[in-house]
Each structure stands twice: as structure tokens, then as C-alpha cells.
Amino acid sequence: MPEDQWTTHDFKVKMLDWSAARGSRLAYMCRRCGRGFSRFSMLSHGVWAIDSEGRALESAVSNQWLAEVCPGVIRENDDKDRKRLRDMAAQ
Ligand SMILES: [Zn+2]
């Protein structure tokens, strides 16, 4: 994860759920741009973008959001990206 981009967001963090194998699944929601990311606390599964309900988005969206610095405002385009849920069956 590009640390510089990550730190430009103003995250509030909450725990979505917990499993013995993977630890806490954490949601990071930015107060400024509204973008959400998720990761596990224990294992290094990387970071992925999520919608407001904590559902994983397509990796294209994850890659784009992780590569960008915080837009600072809520972007209209993000609403479209937030509908691009990752196909859970394909995982
Ligand atoms: Zn942000």
C-alpha cells in the first residue's frame, strides 16, 4: 500500500467483524472524501476499497483509490465506483 496516499485521508476506523483466523476486519472511512477501505488486523491480505456497507469493490476501484491522494471532497464519480461490487463468487 502506498503509505503517502493512505495518510492523506482522515480516517475513522471501526471493526466490521472478527474471526479467529484473520482477526478483526477493519473499515476505514474517510471523513473528507467518504471513500472506504478495509483490511484485516492479523494477516496481511492487503487493502481493498469498500462501499458504505463494508462490501468489497472491484479491484480496479481499489487500485485507483489506493493510488490517489485524498480528493478532500466527495466526488460524484465515486458514487458510480461504489456500485462496482466485487463478484464474491469469483474469489
Ligand atoms: Zn479521503
PDB file of the backbone (N, CA, C, O) and the ligand in Angstrom, with CONECT records:
HET     ZN  A 101       1
ATOM      1  N   MET A   1       0.849  -1.188   0.000  1.00  0.00           N
ATOM      2  CA  MET A   1       0.000   0.000   0.000  1.00  0.00           C
ATOM      3  C   MET A   1       0.889   1.242   0.000  1.00  0.00           C
ATOM      4  O   MET A   1       1.847   1.318   0.769  1.00  0.00           O
ATOM      5  N   PRO A   2       0.581   2.205  -0.847  1.00  0.00           N
ATOM      6  CA  PRO A   2       1.398   3.428  -0.879  1.00  0.00           C
ATOM      7  C   PRO A   2       1.097   4.279   0.354  1.00  0.00           C
ATOM      8  O   PRO A   2       0.037   4.897   0.457  1.00  0.00           O
ATOM      9  N   GLU A   3       2.033   4.297   1.270  1.00  0.00           N
ATOM     10  CA  GLU A   3       1.829   4.915   2.580  1.00  0.00           C
ATOM     11  C   GLU A   3       1.480   6.407   2.465  1.00  0.00           C
ATOM     12  O   GLU A   3       0.669   6.920   3.236  1.00  0.00           O
ATOM     13  N   ASP A   4       2.089   7.083   1.512  1.00  0.00           N
ATOM     14  CA  ASP A   4       1.867   8.525   1.397  1.00  0.00           C
ATOM     15  C   ASP A   4       0.412   8.860   1.092  1.00  0.00           C
ATOM     16  O   ASP A   4      -0.176   9.760   1.693  1.00  0.00           O
ATOM     17  N   GLN A   5      -0.167   8.099   0.126  1.00  0.00           N
ATOM     18  CA  GLN A   5      -1.553   8.355  -0.238  1.00  0.00           C
ATOM     19  C   GLN A   5      -2.477   8.039   0.937  1.00  0.00           C
ATOM     20  O   GLN A   5      -3.425   8.772   1.222  1.00  0.00           O
ATOM     21  N   TRP A   6      -2.176   6.933   1.607  1.00  0.00           N
ATOM     22  CA  TRP A   6      -3.005   6.471   2.721  1.00  0.00           C
ATOM     23  C   TRP A   6      -3.122   7.560   3.789  1.00  0.00           C
ATOM     24  O   TRP A   6      -4.203   7.791   4.330  1.00  0.00           O
ATOM     25  N   THR A   7      -2.034   8.210   4.082  1.00  0.00           N
ATOM     26  CA  THR A   7      -2.031   9.167   5.190  1.00  0.00           C
ATOM     27  C   THR A   7      -2.684  10.503   4.822  1.00  0.00           C
ATOM     28  O   THR A   7      -2.860  11.357   5.692  1.00  0.00           O
ATOM     29  N   THR A   8      -3.047  10.699   3.547  1.00  0.00           N
ATOM     30  CA  THR A   8      -3.719  11.952   3.193  1.00  0.00           C
ATOM     31  C   THR A   8      -5.194  11.921   3.585  1.00  0.00           C
ATOM     32  O   THR A   8      -5.838  12.967   3.674  1.00  0.00           O
ATOM     33  N   HIS A   9      -5.731  10.716   3.821  1.00  0.00           N
ATOM     34  CA  HIS A   9      -7.132  10.609   4.232  1.00  0.00           C
ATOM     35  C   HIS A   9      -7.266  10.876   5.727  1.00  0.00           C
ATOM     36  O   HIS A   9      -6.306  10.769   6.489  1.00  0.00           O
ATOM     37  N   ASP A  10      -8.473  11.223   6.116  1.00  0.00           N
ATOM     38  CA  ASP A  10      -8.761  11.456   7.526  1.00  0.00           C
ATOM     39  C   ASP A  10      -9.723  10.361   7.978  1.00  0.00           C
ATOM     40  O   ASP A  10     -10.939  10.552   8.010  1.00  0.00           O
ATOM     41  N   PHE A  11      -9.149   9.209   8.327  1.00  0.00           N
ATOM     42  CA  PHE A  11      -9.964   8.024   8.550  1.00  0.00           C
ATOM     43  C   PHE A  11     -10.583   7.966   9.938  1.00  0.00           C
ATOM     44  O   PHE A  11      -9.963   8.334  10.935  1.00  0.00           O
ATOM     45  N   LYS A  12     -11.822   7.493   9.972  1.00  0.00           N
ATOM     46  CA  LYS A  12     -12.323   6.946  11.221  1.00  0.00           C
ATOM     47  C   LYS A  12     -12.384   5.435  11.015  1.00  0.00           C
ATOM     48  O   LYS A  12     -12.760   4.956   9.945  1.00  0.00           O
ATOM     49  N   VAL A  13     -12.014   4.707  12.038  1.00  0.00           N
ATOM     50  CA  VAL A  13     -11.867   3.263  11.920  1.00  0.00           C
ATOM     51  C   VAL A  13     -12.921   2.571  12.757  1.00  0.00           C
ATOM     52  O   VAL A  13     -13.164   2.948  13.903  1.00  0.00           O
ATOM     53  N   LYS A  14     -13.554   1.545  12.173  1.00  0.00           N
ATOM     54  CA  LYS A  14     -14.435   0.722  13.000  1.00  0.00           C
ATOM     55  C   LYS A  14     -14.240  -0.745  12.646  1.00  0.00           C
ATOM     56  O   LYS A  14     -13.771  -1.085  11.560  1.00  0.00           O
ATOM     57  N   MET A  15     -14.608  -1.597  13.582  1.00  0.00           N
ATOM     58  CA  MET A  15     -14.472  -3.028  13.359  1.00  0.00           C
ATOM     59  C   MET A  15     -15.759  -3.551  12.751  1.00  0.00           C
ATOM     60  O   MET A  15     -16.846  -3.308  13.277  1.00  0.00           O
ATOM     61  N   LEU A  16     -15.637  -4.282  11.625  1.00  0.00           N
ATOM     62  CA  LEU A  16     -16.825  -4.836  10.972  1.00  0.00           C
ATOM     63  C   LEU A  16     -17.183  -6.185  11.559  1.00  0.00           C
ATOM     64  O   LEU A  16     -18.338  -6.425  11.913  1.00  0.00           O
ATOM     65  N   ASP A  17     -16.223  -7.048  11.663  1.00  0.00           N
ATOM     66  CA  ASP A  17     -16.457  -8.351  12.287  1.00  0.00           C
ATOM     67  C   ASP A  17     -15.117  -8.943  12.695  1.00  0.00           C
ATOM     68  O   ASP A  17     -14.070  -8.316  12.535  1.00  0.00           O
ATOM     69  N   TRP A  18     -15.164 -10.143  13.218  1.00  0.00           N
ATOM     70  CA  TRP A  18     -13.969 -10.743  13.779  1.00  0.00           C
ATOM     71  C   TRP A  18     -13.970 -12.232  13.474  1.00  0.00           C
ATOM     72  O   TRP A  18     -15.014 -12.879  13.546  1.00  0.00           O
ATOM     73  N   SER A  19     -12.808 -12.780  13.134  1.00  0.00           N
ATOM     74  CA  SER A  19     -12.701 -14.231  13.026  1.00  0.00           C
ATOM     75  C   SER A  19     -11.378 -14.659  13.641  1.00  0.00           C
ATOM     76  O   SER A  19     -10.409 -13.899  13.644  1.00  0.00           O
ATOM     77  N   ALA A  20     -11.342 -15.882  14.161  1.00  0.00           N
ATOM     78  CA  ALA A  20     -10.154 -16.364  14.862  1.00  0.00           C
ATOM     79  C   ALA A  20      -8.956 -16.422  13.921  1.00  0.00           C
ATOM     80  O   ALA A  20      -7.825 -16.154  14.328  1.00  0.00           O
ATOM     81  N   ALA A  21      -9.209 -16.775  12.656  1.00  0.00           N
ATOM     82  CA  ALA A  21      -8.108 -16.952  11.715  1.00  0.00           C
ATOM     83  C   ALA A  21      -7.536 -15.623  11.231  1.00  0.00           C
ATOM     84  O   ALA A  21      -6.325 -15.484  11.054  1.00  0.00           O
ATOM     85  N   ARG A  22      -8.413 -14.659  11.020  1.00  0.00           N
ATOM     86  CA  ARG A  22      -7.946 -13.442  10.366  1.00  0.00           C
ATOM     87  C   ARG A  22      -7.965 -12.214  11.268  1.00  0.00           C
ATOM     88  O   ARG A  22      -7.467 -11.151  10.897  1.00  0.00           O
ATOM     89  N   GLY A  23      -8.538 -12.370  12.438  1.00  0.00           N
ATOM     90  CA  GLY A  23      -8.606 -11.223  13.335  1.00  0.00           C
ATOM     91  C   GLY A  23      -9.736 -10.294  12.955  1.00  0.00           C
ATOM     92  O   GLY A  23     -10.705 -10.709  12.320  1.00  0.00           O
ATOM     93  N   SER A  24      -9.615  -9.053  13.338  1.00  0.00           N
ATOM     94  CA  SER A  24     -10.661  -8.077  13.072  1.00  0.00           C
ATOM     95  C   SER A  24     -10.634  -7.654  11.617  1.00  0.00           C
ATOM     96  O   SER A  24      -9.567  -7.472  11.031  1.00  0.00           O
ATOM     97  N   ARG A  25     -11.821  -7.500  11.035  1.00  0.00           N
ATOM     98  CA  ARG A  25     -11.908  -6.863   9.727  1.00  0.00           C
ATOM     99  C   ARG A  25     -12.255  -5.405   9.995  1.00  0.00           C
ATOM    100  O   ARG A  25     -13.316  -5.089  10.533  1.00  0.00           O
ATOM    101  N   LEU A  26     -11.356  -4.544   9.616  1.00  0.00           N
ATOM    102  CA  LEU A  26     -11.493  -3.133   9.958  1.00  0.00           C
ATOM    103  C   LEU A  26     -11.945  -2.326   8.759  1.00  0.00           C
ATOM    104  O   LEU A  26     -11.513  -2.568   7.633  1.00  0.00           O
ATOM    105  N   ALA A  27     -12.820  -1.362   9.011  1.00  0.00           N
ATOM    106  CA  ALA A  27     -13.258  -0.435   7.969  1.00  0.00           C
ATOM    107  C   ALA A  27     -12.679   0.934   8.258  1.00  0.00           C
ATOM    108  O   ALA A  27     -12.785   1.449   9.372  1.00  0.00           O
ATOM    109  N   TYR A  28     -12.066   1.515   7.244  1.00  0.00           N
ATOM    110  CA  TYR A  28     -11.515   2.865   7.330  1.00  0.00           C
ATOM    111  C   TYR A  28     -12.356   3.755   6.431  1.00  0.00           C
ATOM    112  O   TYR A  28     -12.330   3.609   5.209  1.00  0.00           O
ATOM    113  N   MET A  29     -13.100   4.674   7.026  1.00  0.00           N
ATOM    114  CA  MET A  29     -13.913   5.587   6.223  1.00  0.00           C
ATOM    115  C   MET A  29     -13.346   6.993   6.370  1.00  0.00           C
ATOM    116  O   MET A  29     -13.135   7.487   7.478  1.00  0.00           O
ATOM    117  N   CYS A  30     -13.105   7.627   5.221  1.00  0.00           N
ATOM    118  CA  CYS A  30     -12.522   8.969   5.275  1.00  0.00           C
ATOM    119  C   CYS A  30     -13.608  10.005   5.542  1.00  0.00           C
ATOM    120  O   CYS A  30     -14.655  10.001   4.895  1.00  0.00           O
ATOM    121  N   ARG A  31     -13.351  10.890   6.498  1.00  0.00           N
ATOM    122  CA  ARG A  31     -14.318  11.937   6.847  1.00  0.00           C
ATOM    123  C   ARG A  31     -14.443  12.971   5.740  1.00  0.00           C
ATOM    124  O   ARG A  31     -15.481  13.619   5.614  1.00  0.00           O
ATOM    125  N   ARG A  32     -13.398  13.132   4.936  1.00  0.00           N
ATOM    126  CA  ARG A  32     -13.422  14.191   3.923  1.00  0.00           C
ATOM    127  C   ARG A  32     -13.993  13.723   2.586  1.00  0.00           C
ATOM    128  O   ARG A  32     -14.889  14.366   2.039  1.00  0.00           O
ATOM    129  N   CYS A  33     -13.482  12.605   2.054  1.00  0.00           N
ATOM    130  CA  CYS A  33     -13.903  12.194   0.713  1.00  0.00           C
ATOM    131  C   CYS A  33     -14.933  11.066   0.750  1.00  0.00           C
ATOM    132  O   CYS A  33     -15.523  10.745  -0.282  1.00  0.00           O
ATOM    133  N   GLY A  34     -15.158  10.465   1.900  1.00  0.00           N
ATOM    134  CA  GLY A  34     -16.164   9.426   2.018  1.00  0.00           C
ATOM    135  C   GLY A  34     -15.731   8.079   1.478  1.00  0.00           C
ATOM    136  O   GLY A  34     -16.510   7.126   1.494  1.00  0.00           O
ATOM    137  N   ARG A  35     -14.492   7.984   0.997  1.00  0.00           N
ATOM    138  CA  ARG A  35     -14.018   6.703   0.485  1.00  0.00           C
ATOM    139  C   ARG A  35     -13.762   5.750   1.643  1.00  0.00           C
ATOM    140  O   ARG A  35     -13.331   6.152   2.723  1.00  0.00           O
ATOM    141  N   GLY A  36     -14.041   4.473   1.387  1.00  0.00           N
ATOM    142  CA  GLY A  36     -13.859   3.485   2.431  1.00  0.00           C
ATOM    143  C   GLY A  36     -12.883   2.415   1.996  1.00  0.00           C
ATOM    144  O   GLY A  36     -12.839   2.033   0.827  1.00  0.00           O
ATOM    145  N   PHE A  37     -12.099   1.934   2.952  1.00  0.00           N
ATOM    146  CA  PHE A  37     -11.161   0.848   2.693  1.00  0.00           C
ATOM    147  C   PHE A  37     -11.289  -0.162   3.821  1.00  0.00           C
ATOM    148  O   PHE A  37     -11.768   0.158   4.909  1.00  0.00           O
ATOM    149  N   SER A  38     -10.855  -1.382   3.548  1.00  0.00           N
ATOM    150  CA  SER A  38     -10.927  -2.405   4.572  1.00  0.00           C
ATOM    151  C   SER A  38      -9.652  -3.240   4.566  1.00  0.00           C
ATOM    152  O   SER A  38      -8.989  -3.392   3.539  1.00  0.00           O
ATOM    153  N   ARG A  39      -9.329  -3.773   5.729  1.00  0.00           N
ATOM    154  CA  ARG A  39      -8.206  -4.695   5.841  1.00  0.00           C
ATOM    155  C   ARG A  39      -8.416  -5.541   7.088  1.00  0.00           C
ATOM    156  O   ARG A  39      -9.199  -5.199   7.974  1.00  0.00           O
ATOM    157  N   PHE A  40      -7.690  -6.660   7.131  1.00  0.00           N
ATOM    158  CA  PHE A  40      -7.705  -7.491   8.329  1.00  0.00           C
ATOM    159  C   PHE A  40      -6.589  -7.061   9.260  1.00  0.00           C
ATOM    160  O   PHE A  40      -5.533  -6.609   8.819  1.00  0.00           O
ATOM    161  N   SER A  41      -6.834  -7.208  10.550  1.00  0.00           N
ATOM    162  CA  SER A  41      -5.838  -6.754  11.517  1.00  0.00           C
ATOM    163  C   SER A  41      -4.676  -7.728  11.654  1.00  0.00           C
ATOM    164  O   SER A  41      -3.557  -7.309  11.950  1.00  0.00           O
ATOM    165  N   MET A  42      -4.922  -9.036  11.442  1.00  0.00           N
ATOM    166  CA  MET A  42      -3.880 -10.013  11.756  1.00  0.00           C
ATOM    167  C   MET A  42      -3.025 -10.403  10.564  1.00  0.00           C
ATOM    168  O   MET A  42      -1.797 -10.342  10.627  1.00  0.00           O
ATOM    169  N   LEU A  43      -3.675 -10.804   9.477  1.00  0.00           N
ATOM    170  CA  LEU A  43      -2.904 -11.266   8.333  1.00  0.00           C
ATOM    171  C   LEU A  43      -2.798 -10.164   7.297  1.00  0.00           C
ATOM    172  O   LEU A  43      -3.635  -9.265   7.217  1.00  0.00           O
ATOM    173  N   SER A  44      -1.755 -10.262   6.518  1.00  0.00           N
ATOM    174  CA  SER A  44      -1.558  -9.249   5.508  1.00  0.00           C
ATOM    175  C   SER A  44      -2.270  -9.654   4.223  1.00  0.00           C
ATOM    176  O   SER A  44      -1.675 -10.266   3.337  1.00  0.00           O
ATOM    177  N   HIS A  45      -3.537  -9.308   4.134  1.00  0.00           N
ATOM    178  CA  HIS A  45      -4.308  -9.590   2.932  1.00  0.00           C
ATOM    179  C   HIS A  45      -4.367  -8.369   2.034  1.00  0.00           C
ATOM    180  O   HIS A  45      -5.090  -8.364   1.037  1.00  0.00           O
ATOM    181  N   GLY A  46      -3.623  -7.349   2.374  1.00  0.00           N
ATOM    182  CA  GLY A  46      -3.693  -6.128   1.603  1.00  0.00           C
ATOM    183  C   GLY A  46      -4.881  -5.282   2.021  1.00  0.00           C
ATOM    184  O   GLY A  46      -5.538  -5.535   3.031  1.00  0.00           O
ATOM    185  N   VAL A  47      -5.124  -4.290   1.224  1.00  0.00           N
ATOM    186  CA  VAL A  47      -6.187  -3.325   1.494  1.00  0.00           C
ATOM    187  C   VAL A  47      -7.072  -3.275   0.271  1.00  0.00           C
ATOM    188  O   VAL A  47      -6.583  -3.350  -0.856  1.00  0.00           O
ATOM    189  N   TRP A  48      -8.378  -3.148   0.483  1.00  0.00           N
ATOM    190  CA  TRP A  48      -9.275  -3.041  -0.665  1.00  0.00           C
ATOM    191  C   TRP A  48     -10.324  -1.976  -0.372  1.00  0.00           C
ATOM    192  O   TRP A  48     -10.594  -1.637   0.780  1.00  0.00           O
ATOM    193  N   ALA A  49     -10.904  -1.462  -1.451  1.00  0.00           N
ATOM    194  CA  ALA A  49     -11.933  -0.441  -1.316  1.00  0.00           C
ATOM    195  C   ALA A  49     -13.262  -1.092  -0.968  1.00  0.00           C
ATOM    196  O   ALA A  49     -13.553  -2.202  -1.414  1.00  0.00           O
ATOM    197  N   ILE A  50     -14.067  -0.401  -0.173  1.00  0.00           N
ATOM    198  CA  ILE A  50     -15.385  -0.903   0.211  1.00  0.00           C
ATOM    199  C   ILE A  50     -16.430   0.186   0.014  1.00  0.00           C
ATOM    200  O   ILE A  50     -16.106   1.370  -0.064  1.00  0.00           O
ATOM    201  N   ASP A  51     -17.704  -0.239  -0.065  1.00  0.00           N
ATOM    202  CA  ASP A  51     -18.791   0.740  -0.085  1.00  0.00           C
ATOM    203  C   ASP A  51     -19.167   1.075   1.357  1.00  0.00           C
ATOM    204  O   ASP A  51     -18.514   0.617   2.294  1.00  0.00           O
ATOM    205  N   SER A  52     -20.211   1.868   1.531  1.00  0.00           N
ATOM    206  CA  SER A  52     -20.549   2.333   2.879  1.00  0.00           C
ATOM    207  C   SER A  52     -21.032   1.193   3.775  1.00  0.00           C
ATOM    208  O   SER A  52     -21.070   1.338   4.997  1.00  0.00           O
ATOM    209  N   GLU A  53     -21.401   0.063   3.173  1.00  0.00           N
ATOM    210  CA  GLU A  53     -21.843  -1.090   3.955  1.00  0.00           C
ATOM    211  C   GLU A  53     -20.703  -2.060   4.249  1.00  0.00           C
ATOM    212  O   GLU A  53     -20.904  -3.075   4.916  1.00  0.00           O
ATOM    213  N   GLY A  54     -19.519  -1.752   3.757  1.00  0.00           N
ATOM    214  CA  GLY A  54     -18.386  -2.628   4.009  1.00  0.00           C
ATOM    215  C   GLY A  54     -18.186  -3.711   2.954  1.00  0.00           C
ATOM    216  O   GLY A  54     -17.344  -4.593   3.125  1.00  0.00           O
ATOM    217  N   ARG A  55     -18.962  -3.651   1.850  1.00  0.00           N
ATOM    218  CA  ARG A  55     -18.797  -4.650   0.789  1.00  0.00           C
ATOM    219  C   ARG A  55     -17.617  -4.296  -0.100  1.00  0.00           C
ATOM    220  O   ARG A  55     -17.379  -3.127  -0.405  1.00  0.00           O
ATOM    221  N   ALA A  56     -16.873  -5.335  -0.517  1.00  0.00           N
ATOM    222  CA  ALA A  56     -15.666  -5.104  -1.320  1.00  0.00           C
ATOM    223  C   ALA A  56     -16.026  -4.619  -2.718  1.00  0.00           C
ATOM    224  O   ALA A  56     -16.982  -5.098  -3.329  1.00  0.00           O
ATOM    225  N   LEU A  57     -15.250  -3.667  -3.214  1.00  0.00           N
ATOM    226  CA  LEU A  57     -15.431  -3.166  -4.576  1.00  0.00           C
ATOM    227  C   LEU A  57     -14.432  -3.846  -5.513  1.00  0.00           C
ATOM    228  O   LEU A  57     -13.470  -4.475  -5.069  1.00  0.00           O
ATOM    229  N   GLU A  58     -14.681  -3.707  -6.821  1.00  0.00           N
ATOM    230  CA  GLU A  58     -13.794  -4.287  -7.832  1.00  0.00           C
ATOM    231  C   GLU A  58     -12.357  -3.844  -7.601  1.00  0.00           C
ATOM    232  O   GLU A  58     -12.098  -2.750  -7.100  1.00  0.00           O
ATOM    233  N   SER A  59     -11.426  -4.720  -7.979  1.00  0.00           N
ATOM    234  CA  SER A  59     -10.029  -4.375  -7.723  1.00  0.00           C
ATOM    235  C   SER A  59      -9.584  -3.154  -8.522  1.00  0.00           C
ATOM    236  O   SER A  59      -8.657  -2.453  -8.117  1.00  0.00           O
ATOM    237  N   ALA A  60     -10.243  -2.894  -9.662  1.00  0.00           N
ATOM    238  CA  ALA A  60      -9.902  -1.684 -10.425  1.00  0.00           C
ATOM    239  C   ALA A  60     -10.182  -0.440  -9.586  1.00  0.00           C
ATOM    240  O   ALA A  60      -9.415   0.523  -9.615  1.00  0.00           O
ATOM    241  N   VAL A  61     -11.285  -0.468  -8.838  1.00  0.00           N
ATOM    242  CA  VAL A  61     -11.620   0.666  -7.972  1.00  0.00           C
ATOM    243  C   VAL A  61     -10.628   0.748  -6.813  1.00  0.00           C
ATOM    244  O   VAL A  61     -10.141   1.826  -6.473  1.00  0.00           O
ATOM    245  N   SER A  62     -10.340  -0.397  -6.217  1.00  0.00           N
ATOM    246  CA  SER A  62      -9.363  -0.429  -5.114  1.00  0.00           C
ATOM    247  C   SER A  62      -8.034   0.155  -5.560  1.00  0.00           C
ATOM    248  O   SER A  62      -7.457   1.010  -4.888  1.00  0.00           O
ATOM    249  N   ASN A  63      -7.558  -0.322  -6.706  1.00  0.00           N
ATOM    250  CA  ASN A  63      -6.248   0.129  -7.185  1.00  0.00           C
ATOM    251  C   ASN A  63      -6.237   1.633  -7.433  1.00  0.00           C
ATOM    252  O   ASN A  63      -5.274   2.325  -7.105  1.00  0.00           O
ATOM    253  N   GLN A  64      -7.335   2.128  -8.024  1.00  0.00           N
ATOM    254  CA  GLN A  64      -7.398   3.555  -8.325  1.00  0.00           C
ATOM    255  C   GLN A  64      -7.417   4.380  -7.044  1.00  0.00           C
ATOM    256  O   GLN A  64      -6.659   5.341  -6.911  1.00  0.00           O
ATOM    257  N   TRP A  65      -8.271   4.013  -6.110  1.00  0.00           N
ATOM    258  CA  TRP A  65      -8.402   4.786  -4.875  1.00  0.00           C
ATOM    259  C   TRP A  65      -7.119   4.731  -4.053  1.00  0.00           C
ATOM    260  O   TRP A  65      -6.725   5.718  -3.431  1.00  0.00           O
ATOM    261  N   LEU A  66      -6.466   3.557  -4.054  1.00  0.00           N
ATOM    262  CA  LEU A  66      -5.236   3.437  -3.269  1.00  0.00           C
ATOM    263  C   LEU A  66      -4.098   4.245  -3.889  1.00  0.00           C
ATOM    264  O   LEU A  66      -3.173   4.667  -3.196  1.00  0.00           O
ATOM    265  N   ALA A  67      -4.180   4.453  -5.205  1.00  0.00           N
ATOM    266  CA  ALA A  67      -3.106   5.175  -5.889  1.00  0.00           C
ATOM    267  C   ALA A  67      -3.281   6.686  -5.789  1.00  0.00           C
ATOM    268  O   ALA A  67      -2.346   7.445  -6.044  1.00  0.00           O
ATOM    269  N   GLU A  68      -4.487   7.118  -5.416  1.00  0.00           N
ATOM    270  CA  GLU A  68      -4.770   8.545  -5.389  1.00  0.00           C
ATOM    271  C   GLU A  68      -4.652   9.112  -3.974  1.00  0.00           C
ATOM    272  O   GLU A  68      -4.885   8.409  -2.991  1.00  0.00           O
ATOM    273  N   VAL A  69      -4.289  10.382  -3.888  1.00  0.00           N
ATOM    274  CA  VAL A  69      -4.353  11.048  -2.591  1.00  0.00           C
ATOM    275  C   VAL A  69      -5.809  11.414  -2.332  1.00  0.00           C
ATOM    276  O   VAL A  69      -6.634  11.406  -3.245  1.00  0.00           O
ATOM    277  N   CYS A  70      -6.114  11.733  -1.087  1.00  0.00           N
ATOM    278  CA  CYS A  70      -7.483  12.089  -0.711  1.00  0.00           C
ATOM    279  C   CYS A  70      -7.962  13.271  -1.548  1.00  0.00           C
ATOM    280  O   CYS A  70      -7.308  14.314  -1.576  1.00  0.00           O
ATOM    281  N   PRO A  71      -9.120  13.116  -2.245  1.00  0.00           N
ATOM    282  CA  PRO A  71      -9.634  14.233  -3.043  1.00  0.00           C
ATOM    283  C   PRO A  71     -10.079  15.406  -2.169  1.00  0.00           C
ATOM    284  O   PRO A  71     -10.220  16.526  -2.660  1.00  0.00           O
ATOM    285  N   GLY A  72     -10.298  15.155  -0.885  1.00  0.00           N
ATOM    286  CA  GLY A  72     -10.656  16.237   0.021  1.00  0.00           C
ATOM    287  C   GLY A  72     -12.149  16.557   0.045  1.00  0.00           C
ATOM    288  O   GLY A  72     -12.654  17.160   0.991  1.00  0.00           O
ATOM    289  N   VAL A  73     -12.833  16.147  -1.000  1.00  0.00           N
ATOM    290  CA  VAL A  73     -14.287  16.348  -1.085  1.00  0.00           C
ATOM    291  C   VAL A  73     -14.898  15.053  -1.620  1.00  0.00           C
ATOM    292  O   VAL A  73     -14.195  14.193  -2.149  1.00  0.00           O
ATOM    293  N   ILE A  74     -16.207  14.930  -1.475  1.00  0.00           N
ATOM    294  CA  ILE A  74     -16.893  13.762  -2.021  1.00  0.00           C
ATOM    295  C   ILE A  74     -17.043  13.953  -3.527  1.00  0.00           C
ATOM    296  O   ILE A  74     -17.602  14.949  -3.987  1.00  0.00           O
ATOM    297  N   ARG A  75     -16.538  12.988  -4.282  1.00  0.00           N
ATOM    298  CA  ARG A  75     -16.574  13.066  -5.738  1.00  0.00           C
ATOM    299  C   ARG A  75     -17.825  12.388  -6.269  1.00  0.00           C
ATOM    300  O   ARG A  75     -18.219  11.320  -5.800  1.00  0.00           O
ATOM    301  N   GLU A  76     -18.447  13.032  -7.262  1.00  0.00           N
ATOM    302  CA  GLU A  76     -19.641  12.471  -7.861  1.00  0.00           C
ATOM    303  C   GLU A  76     -19.364  11.103  -8.486  1.00  0.00           C
ATOM    304  O   GLU A  76     -20.180  10.186  -8.395  1.00  0.00           O
ATOM    305  N   ASN A  77     -18.198  10.985  -9.121  1.00  0.00           N
ATOM    306  CA  ASN A  77     -17.833   9.728  -9.779  1.00  0.00           C
ATOM    307  C   ASN A  77     -17.716   8.553  -8.810  1.00  0.00           C
ATOM    308  O   ASN A  77     -17.923   7.402  -9.195  1.00  0.00           O
ATOM    309  N   ASP A  78     -17.386   8.846  -7.556  1.00  0.00           N
ATOM    310  CA  ASP A  78     -17.216   7.778  -6.588  1.00  0.00           C
ATOM    311  C   ASP A  78     -18.506   7.004  -6.352  1.00  0.00           C
ATOM    312  O   ASP A  78     -18.483   5.813  -6.044  1.00  0.00           O
ATOM    313  N   ASP A  79     -19.643   7.704  -6.504  1.00  0.00           N
ATOM    314  CA  ASP A  79     -20.919   7.013  -6.322  1.00  0.00           C
ATOM    315  C   ASP A  79     -21.068   5.888  -7.331  1.00  0.00           C
ATOM    316  O   ASP A  79     -21.592   4.821  -7.013  1.00  0.00           O
ATOM    317  N   LYS A  80     -20.599   6.136  -8.558  1.00  0.00           N
ATOM    318  CA  LYS A  80     -20.639   5.086  -9.584  1.00  0.00           C
ATOM    319  C   LYS A  80     -19.678   3.961  -9.220  1.00  0.00           C
ATOM    320  O   LYS A  80     -20.015   2.781  -9.320  1.00  0.00           O
ATOM    321  N   ASP A  81     -18.472   4.347  -8.795  1.00  0.00           N
ATOM    322  CA  ASP A  81     -17.474   3.336  -8.439  1.00  0.00           C
ATOM    323  C   ASP A  81     -17.947   2.475  -7.273  1.00  0.00           C
ATOM    324  O   ASP A  81     -17.659   1.279  -7.209  1.00  0.00           O
ATOM    325  N   ARG A  82     -18.671   3.097  -6.361  1.00  0.00           N
ATOM    326  CA  ARG A  82     -19.140   2.359  -5.180  1.00  0.00           C
ATOM    327  C   ARG A  82     -20.166   1.294  -5.531  1.00  0.00           C
ATOM    328  O   ARG A  82     -20.433   0.398  -4.730  1.00  0.00           O
ATOM    329  N   LYS A  83     -20.750   1.387  -6.738  1.00  0.00           N
ATOM    330  CA  LYS A  83     -21.719   0.363  -7.157  1.00  0.00           C
ATOM    331  C   LYS A  83     -21.030  -0.821  -7.827  1.00  0.00           C
ATOM    332  O   LYS A  83     -21.659  -1.843  -8.103  1.00  0.00           O
ATOM    333  N   ARG A  84     -19.711  -0.672  -8.089  1.00  0.00           N
ATOM    334  CA  ARG A  84     -18.970  -1.760  -8.755  1.00  0.00           C
ATOM    335  C   ARG A  84     -18.473  -2.750  -7.712  1.00  0.00           C
ATOM    336  O   ARG A  84     -17.285  -2.801  -7.394  1.00  0.00           O
ATOM    337  N   LEU A  85     -19.414  -3.538  -7.183  1.00  0.00           N
ATOM    338  CA  LEU A  85     -19.063  -4.506  -6.148  1.00  0.00           C
ATOM    339  C   LEU A  85     -18.255  -5.647  -6.745  1.00  0.00           C
ATOM    340  O   LEU A  85     -18.493  -6.072  -7.876  1.00  0.00           O
ATOM    341  N   ARG A  86     -17.306  -6.131  -5.974  1.00  0.00           N
ATOM    342  CA  ARG A  86     -16.517  -7.278  -6.413  1.00  0.00           C
ATOM    343  C   ARG A  86     -17.415  -8.503  -6.449  1.00  0.00           C
ATOM    344  O   ARG A  86     -18.249  -8.705  -5.567  1.00  0.00           O
ATOM    345  N   ASP A  87     -17.232  -9.313  -7.477  1.00  0.00           N
ATOM    346  CA  ASP A  87     -18.011 -10.532  -7.615  1.00  0.00           C
ATOM    347  C   ASP A  87     -17.533 -11.541  -6.560  1.00  0.00           C
ATOM    348  O   ASP A  87     -16.465 -12.139  -6.689  1.00  0.00           O
ATOM    349  N   MET A  88     -18.348 -11.712  -5.523  1.00  0.00           N
ATOM    350  CA  MET A  88     -17.917 -12.554  -4.410  1.00  0.00           C
ATOM    351  C   MET A  88     -17.718 -14.002  -4.839  1.00  0.00           C
ATOM    352  O   MET A  88     -16.886 -14.701  -4.261  1.00  0.00           O
ATOM    353  N   ALA A  89     -18.461 -14.468  -5.836  1.00  0.00           N
ATOM    354  CA  ALA A  89     -18.351 -15.847  -6.297  1.00  0.00           C
ATOM    355  C   ALA A  89     -17.004 -16.111  -6.956  1.00  0.00           C
ATOM    356  O   ALA A  89     -16.553 -17.254  -7.029  1.00  0.00           O
ATOM    357  N   ALA A  90     -16.373 -15.059  -7.431  1.00  0.00           N
ATOM    358  CA  ALA A  90     -15.132 -15.229  -8.180  1.00  0.00           C
ATOM    359  C   ALA A  90     -13.905 -15.298  -7.272  1.00  0.00           C
ATOM    360  O   ALA A  90     -12.793 -15.522  -7.750  1.00  0.00           O
ATOM    361  N   GLN A  91     -14.099 -15.111  -5.992  1.00  0.00           N
ATOM    362  CA  GLN A  91     -12.943 -15.043  -5.098  1.00  0.00           C
ATOM    363  C   GLN A  91     -12.417 -16.418  -4.747  1.00  0.00           C
ATOM    364  O   GLN A  91     -11.445 -16.535  -4.001  1.00  0.00           O
TER     365      GLN A  91
HETATM  366 ZN    ZN A 101     -10.149  10.871   1.881  1.00  0.00          ZN2+
END
